[in-house]
Amino acid sequence: MNFEAYSHRRQLVCSHLGQWAEVTSEIVSFAGSHKIWLLEGNLGAGKTTLIQFICRMLGVKDQVTSPTFSLVNQYALPTGEAVYHFDFYRLRKEEEAVDIGVEEYFYSGSYCFIEWGSQIARLIPPRRFLIHIQVASNLSRVIDLYRYD
């Protein structure tokens, strides 16, 4: 994933599990009006956990789980608007994402939370918000935020 050409950057540190809610609030605020969110990081870094916190903050009542095998899950905001959660870790070819109509999701105006977006980098809209999570220790994470306006 290209970490260059961003318009705004910020780094957060989450030292323990109890900080996730506070860090999530800062992330949502920094993202502004961006609806395409990419989450990158090693396996077990906390991408799905962060999406769970973000969805909860946005008011999603559905159970938020990783769509590792289905590629996409849909949740609902209190307004009825859809939220889409993608996981492209197991994707073998970019065409698989095209086959599920990923571009329609991306240009729907709905939130799209995308794990492993680097697997389909050429399909990602230029206006996006990238979250890169690094494991600093067993419970600590360094979270780099990149806004592409």
N, CA, C and O atoms as a DFTB+ gen file, in Angstrom:
596 C
 N C O
     1  1       0.852      -1.174       0.000
     2  2       0.000       0.000       0.000
     3  2       0.895       1.233       0.000
     4  3       1.886       1.289       0.728
     5  1       0.550       2.197      -0.801
     6  2       1.333       3.425      -0.926
     7  2       1.073       4.349       0.264
     8  3      -0.049       4.815       0.459
     9  1       2.106       4.611       1.054
    10  2       1.977       5.498       2.198
    11  2       2.409       6.920       1.844
    12  3       2.547       7.766       2.727
    13  1       2.620       7.181       0.565
    14  2       3.044       8.502       0.140
    15  2       1.876       9.235      -0.485
    16  3       0.827       8.642      -0.733
    17  1       2.046      10.491      -0.735
    18  2       1.044      11.346      -1.385
    19  2      -0.197      11.564      -0.533
    20  3      -1.250      11.927      -1.057
    21  1      -0.090      11.352       0.740
    22  2      -1.223      11.629       1.631
    23  2      -1.310      13.120       1.892
    24  3      -0.319      13.837       1.758
    25  1      -2.496      13.592       2.265
    26  2      -2.658      15.012       2.549
    27  2      -2.491      15.321       4.038
    28  3      -2.064      16.419       4.396
    29  1      -2.826      14.360       4.910
    30  2      -2.695      14.540       6.353
    31  2      -2.256      13.222       6.981
    32  3      -2.666      12.144       6.549
    33  1      -1.410      13.328       8.013
    34  2      -0.913      12.131       8.703
    35  2      -0.944      12.375      10.209
    36  3      -0.726      13.488      10.687
    37  1      -1.222      11.300      10.934
    38  2      -1.210      11.379      12.392
    39  2      -0.837      10.012      12.945
    40  3      -1.152       8.988      12.337
    41  1      -0.174       9.989      14.084
    42  2       0.176       8.724      14.722
    43  2      -0.403       8.684      16.132
    44  3      -0.316       9.656      16.882
    45  1      -0.994       7.543      16.478
    46  2      -1.561       7.320      17.800
    47  2      -0.913       6.078      18.399
    48  3      -0.464       5.188      17.676
    49  1      -0.869       6.029      19.714
    50  2      -0.385       4.844      20.404
    51  2      -1.483       4.366      21.333
    52  3      -2.031       5.137      22.122
    53  1      -1.792       3.099      21.229
    54  2      -2.772       2.466      22.100
    55  2      -1.983       1.523      23.004
    56  3      -1.518       0.476      22.554
    57  1      -1.833       1.885      24.260
    58  2      -0.960       1.153      25.170
    59  2      -1.603      -0.079      25.797
    60  3      -0.909      -0.999      26.230
    61  1      -2.940      -0.093      25.842
    62  2      -3.631      -1.224      26.468
    63  2      -5.073      -1.301      25.943
    64  3      -5.572      -0.343      25.352
    65  1      -5.716      -2.409      26.155
    66  2      -7.065      -2.641      25.632
    67  2      -8.066      -1.583      26.080
    68  3      -8.995      -1.254      25.342
    69  1      -7.885      -1.056      27.269
    70  2      -8.803      -0.047      27.795
    71  2      -8.774       1.270      27.024
    72  3      -9.671       2.098      27.184
    73  1      -7.764       1.470      26.198
    74  2      -7.640       2.708      25.417
    75  2      -8.323       2.637      24.056
    76  3      -8.448       3.662      23.387
    77  1      -8.768       1.459      23.629
    78  2      -9.321       1.316      22.285
    79  2     -10.466       2.289      22.014
    80  3     -10.531       2.872      20.932
    81  1     -11.365       2.473      22.972
    82  2     -12.507       3.372      22.754
    83  2     -12.035       4.811      22.546
    84  3     -12.531       5.499      21.654
    85  1     -11.089       5.267      23.351
    86  2     -10.552       6.625      23.220
    87  2      -9.829       6.810      21.889
    88  3     -10.016       7.817      21.207
    89  1      -9.009       5.838      21.528
    90  2      -8.269       5.907      20.266
    91  2      -9.242       5.882      19.090
    92  3      -9.046       6.601      18.111
    93  1     -10.275       5.072      19.177
    94  2     -11.284       4.994      18.115
    95  2     -11.945       6.344      17.904
    96  3     -12.168       6.753      16.765
    97  1     -12.255       7.027      18.969
    98  2     -12.861       8.355      18.876
    99  2     -11.948       9.323      18.131
   100  3     -12.409      10.104      17.299
   101  1     -10.655       9.267      18.433
   102  2      -9.692      10.129      17.738
   103  2      -9.586       9.762      16.256
   104  3      -9.458      10.641      15.404
   105  1      -9.638       8.486      15.957
   106  2      -9.552       8.029      14.567
   107  2     -10.761       8.516      13.776
   108  3     -10.611       9.055      12.680
   109  1     -11.951       8.331      14.327
   110  2     -13.176       8.756      13.647
   111  2     -13.153      10.263      13.404
   112  3     -13.553      10.728      12.337
   113  1     -12.690      11.014      14.380
   114  2     -12.596      12.463      14.234
   115  2     -11.603      12.845      13.138
   116  3     -11.891      13.714      12.316
   117  1     -10.444      12.204      13.123
   118  2      -9.414      12.517      12.135
   119  2      -9.860      12.145      10.721
   120  3      -9.490      12.820       9.759
   121  1     -10.644      11.088      10.589
   122  2     -11.105      10.623       9.267
   123  2     -12.028      11.627       8.603
   124  3     -12.113      11.677       7.376
   125  1     -12.716      12.423       9.398
   126  2     -13.622      13.415       8.824
   127  2     -14.730      12.762       8.020
   128  3     -15.386      11.836       8.497
   129  1     -14.939      13.236       6.811
   130  2     -16.044      12.748       5.991
   131  2     -15.661      11.573       5.092
   132  3     -16.473      11.139       4.275
   133  1     -14.454      11.058       5.225
   134  2     -14.025       9.927       4.394
   135  2     -14.897       8.698       4.662
   136  3     -15.209       8.385       5.811
   137  1     -15.281       8.018       3.600
   138  2     -16.113       6.814       3.730
   139  2     -15.367       5.537       3.342
   140  3     -15.810       4.438       3.678
   141  1     -14.250       5.670       2.645
   142  2     -13.439       4.512       2.259
   143  2     -12.268       4.423       3.234
   144  3     -11.362       5.257       3.210
   145  1     -12.298       3.404       4.089
   146  2     -11.279       3.215       5.115
   147  2     -10.533       1.920       4.839
   148  3     -11.140       0.856       4.721
   149  1      -9.218       2.018       4.739
   150  2      -8.367       0.846       4.539
   151  2      -7.664       0.539       5.856
   152  3      -7.144       1.443       6.512
   153  1      -7.648      -0.719       6.239
   154  2      -6.948      -1.130       7.444
   155  2      -5.887      -2.145       7.062
   156  3      -6.188      -3.206       6.516
   157  1      -4.646      -1.806       7.356
   158  2      -3.507      -2.658       7.037
   159  2      -2.738      -2.962       8.318
   160  3      -2.763      -2.188       9.274
   161  1      -2.067      -4.085       8.317
   162  2      -1.259      -4.508       9.452
   163  2      -1.136      -6.018       9.433
   164  3      -1.881      -6.696       8.726
   165  1      -0.214      -6.541      10.195
   166  2      -0.004      -7.985      10.244
   167  2      -1.223      -8.693      10.813
   168  3      -2.085      -8.073      11.437
   169  1      -1.281     -10.004      10.589
   170  2      -2.332     -10.814      11.208
   171  2      -2.284     -10.619      12.716
   172  3      -1.208     -10.636      13.314
   173  1      -3.440     -10.434      13.327
   174  2      -3.504     -10.271      14.773
   175  2      -3.180      -8.879      15.275
   176  3      -3.093      -8.667      16.485
   177  1      -2.999      -7.923      14.372
   178  2      -2.648      -6.557      14.787
   179  2      -3.837      -5.822      15.398
   180  3      -3.649      -4.907      16.200
   181  1      -5.054      -6.209      15.033
   182  2      -6.233      -5.571      15.612
   183  2      -7.146      -4.891      14.608
   184  3      -7.958      -4.049      14.991
   185  1      -7.032      -5.235      13.340
   186  2      -7.855      -4.590      12.305
   187  2      -9.349      -4.822      12.547
   188  3     -10.131      -3.871      12.558
   189  1      -9.744      -6.077      12.738
   190  2     -11.155      -6.380      12.960
   191  2     -11.629      -5.792      14.290
   192  3     -12.745      -5.279      14.377
   193  1     -10.803      -5.863      15.305
   194  2     -11.161      -5.275      16.607
   195  2     -11.423      -3.787      16.460
   196  3     -12.395      -3.272      17.014
   197  1     -10.574      -3.096      15.725
   198  2     -10.768      -1.663      15.521
   199  2     -12.065      -1.399      14.757
   200  3     -12.794      -0.464      15.090
   201  1     -12.360      -2.204      13.745
   202  2     -13.610      -2.032      12.996
   203  2     -14.809      -2.257      13.911
   204  3     -15.823      -1.572      13.776
   205  1     -14.711      -3.193      14.828
   206  2     -15.793      -3.412      15.794
   207  2     -16.023      -2.156      16.632
   208  3     -17.167      -1.749      16.835
   209  1     -14.956      -1.546      17.113
   210  2     -15.077      -0.316      17.909
   211  2     -15.645       0.829      17.069
   212  3     -16.497       1.581      17.542
   213  1     -15.177       0.963      15.829
   214  2     -15.654       2.032      14.950
   215  2     -17.148       1.862      14.692
   216  3     -17.916       2.819      14.796
   217  1     -17.552       0.650      14.358
   218  2     -18.972       0.395      14.086
   219  2     -19.829       0.682      15.313
   220  3     -20.902       1.273      15.199
   221  1     -19.365       0.272      16.471
   222  2     -20.095       0.555      17.713
   223  2     -20.245       2.056      17.911
   224  3     -21.313       2.537      18.290
   225  1     -19.153       2.805      17.649
   226  2     -19.184       4.257      17.814
   227  2     -20.163       4.901      16.835
   228  3     -20.808       5.896      17.163
   229  1     -20.272       4.333      15.634
   230  2     -21.184       4.862      14.618
   231  2     -22.644       4.469      14.888
   232  3     -23.560       4.991      14.252
   233  1     -22.851       3.545      15.835
   234  2     -24.211       3.149      16.193
   235  2     -24.676       1.828      15.619
   236  3     -25.858       1.498      15.717
   237  1     -23.769       1.055      15.016
   238  2     -24.127      -0.253      14.473
   239  2     -24.486      -1.183      15.632
   240  3     -23.731      -1.305      16.597
   241  1     -25.635      -1.834      15.528
   242  2     -26.087      -2.772      16.565
   243  2     -25.792      -4.223      16.178
   244  3     -25.790      -5.106      17.036
   245  1     -25.542      -4.469      14.890
   246  2     -25.256      -5.822      14.416
   247  2     -23.949      -6.332      15.008
   248  3     -23.092      -5.550      15.419
   249  1     -23.809      -7.662      15.046
   250  2     -22.540      -8.250      15.454
   251  2     -21.538      -8.052      14.319
   252  3     -21.810      -8.430      13.179
   253  1     -20.394      -7.467      14.622
   254  2     -19.359      -7.188      13.629
   255  2     -18.306      -8.287      13.704
   256  3     -17.630      -8.462      14.718
   257  1     -18.188      -9.023      12.596
   258  2     -17.223     -10.121      12.517
   259  2     -16.446     -10.006      11.212
   260  3     -16.868      -9.319      10.282
   261  1     -15.328     -10.676      11.158
   262  2     -14.505     -10.624       9.959
   263  2     -15.150     -11.411       8.826
   264  3     -15.556     -12.557       9.019
   265  1     -15.247     -10.807       7.647
   266  2     -15.798     -11.518       6.487
   267  2     -14.719     -12.261       5.702
   268  3     -14.691     -12.206       4.473
   269  1     -13.838     -12.951       6.410
   270  2     -12.690     -13.600       5.783
   271  2     -13.091     -14.515       4.631
   272  3     -12.425     -14.532       3.596
   273  1     -14.168     -15.273       4.797
   274  2     -14.542     -16.238       3.755
   275  2     -15.606     -15.694       2.808
   276  3     -15.659     -16.101       1.647
   277  1     -16.449     -14.786       3.277
   278  2     -17.508     -14.234       2.417
   279  2     -17.051     -12.988       1.667
   280  3     -17.744     -12.542       0.753
   281  1     -15.921     -12.422       2.021
   282  2     -15.320     -11.201       1.474
   283  2     -15.991      -9.926       1.951
   284  3     -15.306      -8.922       2.144
   285  1     -17.317      -9.924       2.151
   286  2     -17.987      -8.700       2.584
   287  2     -19.134      -9.021       3.541
   288  3     -19.905      -9.954       3.313
   289  1     -19.237      -8.241       4.606
   290  2     -20.382      -8.256       5.517
   291  2     -21.050      -6.898       5.434
   292  3     -20.404      -5.884       5.172
   293  1     -22.346      -6.894       5.661
   294  2     -23.104      -5.639       5.661
   295  2     -23.736      -5.445       7.027
   296  3     -24.326      -6.365       7.594
   297  1     -23.600      -4.225       7.549
   298  2     -24.204      -3.846       8.818
   299  2     -25.070      -2.613       8.567
   300  3     -24.980      -1.991       7.508
   301  1     -25.902      -2.265       9.536
   302  2     -26.783      -1.107       9.359
   303  2     -26.514      -0.054      10.427
   304  3     -26.347      -0.369      11.606
   305  1     -26.475       1.199       9.989
   306  2     -26.421       2.335      10.910
   307  2     -27.834       2.587      11.428
   308  3     -28.795       2.100      10.832
   309  1     -27.986       3.332      12.519
   310  2     -29.327       3.653      13.034
   311  2     -30.214       4.349      11.992
   312  3     -31.439       4.259      12.065
   313  1     -29.605       5.037      11.032
   314  2     -30.348       5.727       9.976
   315  2     -30.843       4.763       8.904
   316  3     -31.633       5.146       8.041
   317  1     -30.383       3.515       8.954
   318  2     -30.714       2.542       7.930
   319  2     -29.654       2.444       6.850
   320  3     -29.666       1.513       6.045
   321  1     -28.738       3.401       6.830
   322  2     -27.654       3.375       5.840
   323  2     -26.776       2.146       6.071
   324  3     -26.550       1.739       7.211
   325  1     -26.288       1.565       4.990
   326  2     -25.441       0.372       5.061
   327  2     -23.996       0.736       5.382
   328  3     -23.506       1.805       5.020
   329  1     -23.341      -0.174       6.064
   330  2     -21.902      -0.135       6.300
   331  2     -21.366      -1.452       5.751
   332  3     -21.907      -2.517       6.048
   333  1     -20.299      -1.382       4.946
   334  2     -19.725      -2.583       4.347
   335  2     -18.348      -2.844       4.944
   336  3     -17.536      -1.934       5.108
   337  1     -18.110      -4.110       5.263
   338  2     -16.855      -4.536       5.877
   339  2     -16.261      -5.634       4.991
   340  3     -16.842      -6.709       4.842
   341  1     -15.107      -5.349       4.411
   342  2     -14.443      -6.269       3.492
   343  2     -13.190      -6.845       4.138
   344  3     -12.537      -6.192       4.952
   345  1     -12.867      -8.075       3.762
   346  2     -11.600      -8.690       4.154
   347  2     -11.059      -9.410       2.922
   348  3     -11.611     -10.421       2.488
   349  1      -9.980      -8.880       2.368
   350  2      -9.420      -9.427       1.138
   351  2      -8.157     -10.257       1.377
   352  3      -7.369     -10.477       0.457
   353  1      -7.973     -10.712       2.604
   354  2      -6.775     -11.493       2.928
   355  2      -6.647     -12.743       2.058
   356  3      -5.555     -13.047       1.578
   357  1      -7.725     -13.456       1.851
   358  2      -7.695     -14.719       1.111
   359  2      -7.910     -14.552      -0.396
   360  3      -7.984     -15.535      -1.134
   361  1      -8.007     -13.327      -0.830
   362  2      -8.238     -13.066      -2.248
   363  2      -7.057     -13.565      -3.079
   364  3      -5.905     -13.275      -2.758
   365  1      -7.336     -14.302      -4.131
   366  2      -6.274     -14.817      -4.985
   367  2      -5.991     -13.896      -6.159
   368  3      -4.844     -13.739      -6.578
   369  1      -7.067     -13.277      -6.696
   370  2      -6.924     -12.380      -7.839
   371  2      -7.834     -11.173      -7.642
   372  3      -8.918     -11.285      -7.070
   373  1      -7.384     -10.034      -8.117
   374  2      -8.168      -8.800      -8.043
   375  2      -9.547      -8.965      -8.699
   376  3     -10.515      -8.325      -8.288
   377  1      -9.626      -9.812      -9.705
   378  2     -10.879     -10.035     -10.427
   379  2     -11.973     -10.575      -9.513
   380  3     -13.156     -10.351      -9.768
   381  1     -11.592     -11.284      -8.449
   382  2     -12.584     -11.794      -7.499
   383  2     -13.334     -10.635      -6.838
   384  3     -14.537     -10.727      -6.593
   385  1     -12.628      -9.559      -6.554
   386  2     -13.258      -8.375      -5.969
   387  2     -14.155      -7.694      -6.998
   388  3     -15.241      -7.220      -6.665
   389  1     -13.706      -7.648      -8.224
   390  2     -14.513      -7.064      -9.298
   391  2     -15.792      -7.871      -9.465
   392  3     -16.865      -7.304      -9.668
   393  1     -15.679      -9.198      -9.378
   394  2     -16.837     -10.083      -9.557
   395  2     -17.925      -9.862      -8.509
   396  3     -19.101     -10.078      -8.802
   397  1     -17.566      -9.441      -7.304
   398  2     -18.594      -9.181      -6.275
   399  2     -19.120      -7.752      -6.362
   400  3     -19.960      -7.347      -5.558
   401  1     -18.628      -6.989      -7.336
   402  2     -19.118      -5.626      -7.531
   403  2     -18.528      -4.620      -6.575
   404  3     -19.202      -3.673      -6.168
   405  1     -17.269      -4.817      -6.212
   406  2     -16.638      -3.982      -5.193
   407  2     -16.687      -2.487      -5.539
   408  3     -16.839      -1.655      -4.645
   409  1     -16.561      -2.145      -6.802
   410  2     -16.569      -0.728      -7.166
   411  2     -17.930      -0.085      -6.887
   412  3     -17.996       1.096      -6.547
   413  1     -19.004      -0.845      -7.028
   414  2     -20.331      -0.313      -6.686
   415  2     -20.421       0.005      -5.200
   416  3     -20.989       1.025      -4.809
   417  1     -19.856      -0.873      -4.374
   418  2     -19.817      -0.613      -2.940
   419  2     -19.012       0.661      -2.660
   420  3     -19.447       1.529      -1.904
   421  1     -17.832       0.756      -3.283
   422  2     -16.927       1.862      -3.005
   423  2     -17.504       3.213      -3.406
   424  3     -17.193       4.228      -2.782
   425  1     -18.329       3.237      -4.426
   426  2     -18.897       4.499      -4.898
   427  2     -20.362       4.675      -4.477
   428  3     -21.081       5.498      -5.044
   429  1     -20.794       3.900      -3.486
   430  2     -22.175       3.961      -3.001
   431  2     -22.414       5.130      -2.049
   432  3     -23.559       5.506      -1.801
   433  1     -21.340       5.705      -1.516
   434  2     -21.480       6.763      -0.514
   435  2     -21.591       6.217       0.903
   436  3     -21.689       6.984       1.860
   437  1     -21.577       4.891       1.041
   438  2     -21.643       4.246       2.354
   439  2     -20.231       4.026       2.897
   440  3     -19.251       4.024       2.152
   441  1     -20.156       3.841       4.214
   442  2     -18.868       3.480       4.805
   443  2     -18.431       2.129       4.259
   444  3     -19.224       1.191       4.182
   445  1     -17.171       2.042       3.884
   446  2     -16.541       0.796       3.458
   447  2     -15.267       0.628       4.269
   448  3     -14.313       1.388       4.104
   449  1     -15.254      -0.372       5.146
   450  2     -14.074      -0.689       5.938
   451  2     -13.407      -1.889       5.287
   452  3     -14.011      -2.955       5.171
   453  1     -12.158      -1.714       4.861
   454  2     -11.492      -2.687       4.002
   455  2     -10.218      -3.200       4.667
   456  3      -9.238      -2.468       4.811
   457  1     -10.250      -4.466       5.068
   458  2      -9.042      -5.104       5.576
   459  2      -8.280      -5.682       4.397
   460  3      -8.877      -6.268       3.493
   461  1      -6.969      -5.518       4.404
   462  2      -6.101      -6.037       3.355
   463  2      -6.426      -5.404       1.997
   464  3      -6.447      -6.096       0.979
   465  1      -6.674      -4.119       1.982
   466  2      -6.940      -3.400       0.741
   467  2      -5.779      -3.426      -0.225
   468  3      -5.962      -3.194      -1.420
   469  1      -4.582      -3.706       0.273
   470  2      -3.409      -3.792      -0.603
   471  2      -3.571      -4.901      -1.637
   472  3      -2.893      -4.893      -2.664
   473  1      -4.455      -5.848      -1.377
   474  2      -4.718      -6.933      -2.320
   475  2      -5.441      -6.439      -3.576
   476  3      -5.399      -7.085      -4.623
   477  1      -6.105      -5.283      -3.457
   478  2      -6.869      -4.735      -4.590
   479  2      -6.521      -3.258      -4.781
   480  3      -7.390      -2.451      -5.113
   481  1      -5.290      -2.917      -4.579
   482  2      -4.845      -1.515      -4.562
   483  2      -5.311      -0.704      -5.769
   484  3      -5.644       0.473      -5.625
   485  1      -5.339      -1.305      -6.943
   486  2      -5.730      -0.558      -8.151
   487  2      -7.217      -0.209      -8.177
   488  3      -7.630       0.660      -8.944
   489  1      -8.026      -0.874      -7.351
   490  2      -9.470      -0.627      -7.345
   491  2      -9.905       0.399      -6.298
   492  3     -11.050       0.852      -6.305
   493  1      -9.000       0.758      -5.410
   494  2      -9.340       1.662      -4.302
   495  2      -9.466       3.093      -4.825
   496  3      -8.586       3.570      -5.542
   497  1     -10.560       3.781      -4.470
   498  2     -10.709       5.181      -4.891
   499  2      -9.575       6.052      -4.334
   500  3      -9.031       5.751      -3.271
   501  1      -9.220       7.122      -5.040
   502  2      -8.108       7.976      -4.587
   503  2      -8.415       8.703      -3.272
   504  3      -7.504       8.950      -2.481
   505  1      -9.667       9.044      -3.034
   506  2     -10.036       9.707      -1.773
   507  2     -10.334       8.614      -0.760
   508  3     -11.383       7.971      -0.804
   509  1      -9.389       8.416       0.156
   510  2      -9.493       7.310       1.091
   511  2      -8.794       7.654       2.402
   512  3      -8.073       8.646       2.508
   513  1      -9.029       6.813       3.384
   514  2      -8.444       6.974       4.702
   515  2      -7.755       5.653       5.046
   516  3      -8.392       4.600       5.067
   517  1      -6.460       5.719       5.313
   518  2      -5.668       4.517       5.572
   519  2      -5.254       4.458       7.035
   520  3      -4.753       5.431       7.599
   521  1      -5.472       3.308       7.627
   522  2      -5.061       3.038       9.006
   523  2      -4.073       1.883       8.957
   524  3      -4.405       0.792       8.493
   525  1      -2.861       2.126       9.435
   526  2      -1.846       1.071       9.478
   527  2      -1.546       0.777      10.941
   528  3      -1.101       1.654      11.681
   529  1      -1.793      -0.469      11.353
   530  2      -1.620      -0.867      12.755
   531  2      -0.365      -1.731      12.869
   532  3      -0.194      -2.711      12.146
   533  1       0.507      -1.337      13.800
   534  2       1.720      -2.107      14.081
   535  2       1.677      -2.600      15.521
   536  3       1.321      -1.852      16.431
   537  1       2.035      -3.841      15.718
   538  2       2.107      -4.402      17.065
   539  2       3.407      -3.932      17.700
   540  3       4.494      -4.210      17.193
   541  1       3.285      -3.209      18.824
   542  2       4.473      -2.737      19.542
   543  2       4.837      -3.706      20.667
   544  3       6.015      -3.895      20.972
   545  1       3.830      -4.314      21.277
   546  2       4.009      -5.335      22.311
   547  2       2.722      -6.152      22.352
   548  3       1.838      -5.963      21.517
   549  1       2.616      -7.041      23.303
   550  2       1.448      -7.909      23.396
   551  2       0.135      -7.124      23.388
   552  3      -0.819      -7.540      22.730
   553  1       0.066      -6.016      24.093
   554  2      -1.168      -5.232      24.182
   555  2      -1.080      -3.860      23.526
   556  3      -2.104      -3.205      23.330
   557  1       0.112      -3.419      23.187
   558  2       0.322      -2.069      22.673
   559  2       0.358      -2.050      21.146
   560  3       0.931      -2.934      20.509
   561  1      -0.274      -1.010      20.571
   562  2      -0.306      -0.844      19.118
   563  2       0.082       0.586      18.746
   564  3      -0.276       1.540      19.438
   565  1       0.816       0.717      17.649
   566  2       1.104       2.019      17.057
   567  2       0.209       2.112      15.831
   568  3       0.238       1.240      14.963
   569  1      -0.581       3.171      15.768
   570  2      -1.572       3.319      14.702
   571  2      -1.246       4.571      13.907
   572  3      -1.323       5.688      14.420
   573  1      -0.878       4.368      12.637
   574  2      -0.588       5.477      11.738
   575  2      -1.817       5.730      10.874
   576  3      -2.387       4.807      10.293
   577  1      -2.216       7.008      10.800
   578  2      -3.395       7.406      10.046
   579  2      -2.948       8.267       8.867
   580  3      -2.140       9.182       9.028
   581  1      -3.473       7.973       7.695
   582  2      -3.144       8.727       6.480
   583  2      -4.449       9.098       5.786
   584  3      -5.244       8.224       5.440
   585  1      -4.665      10.386       5.585
   586  2      -5.841      10.847       4.861
   587  2      -5.424      11.264       3.465
   588  3      -4.482      12.037       3.294
   589  1      -6.117      10.758       2.483
   590  2      -5.866      11.108       1.085
   591  2      -7.076      11.894       0.609
   592  3      -8.121      11.321       0.302
   593  1      -6.926      13.196       0.551
   594  2      -8.042      14.053       0.147
   595  2      -8.010      14.258      -1.334
   596  3      -8.867      14.952      -1.880
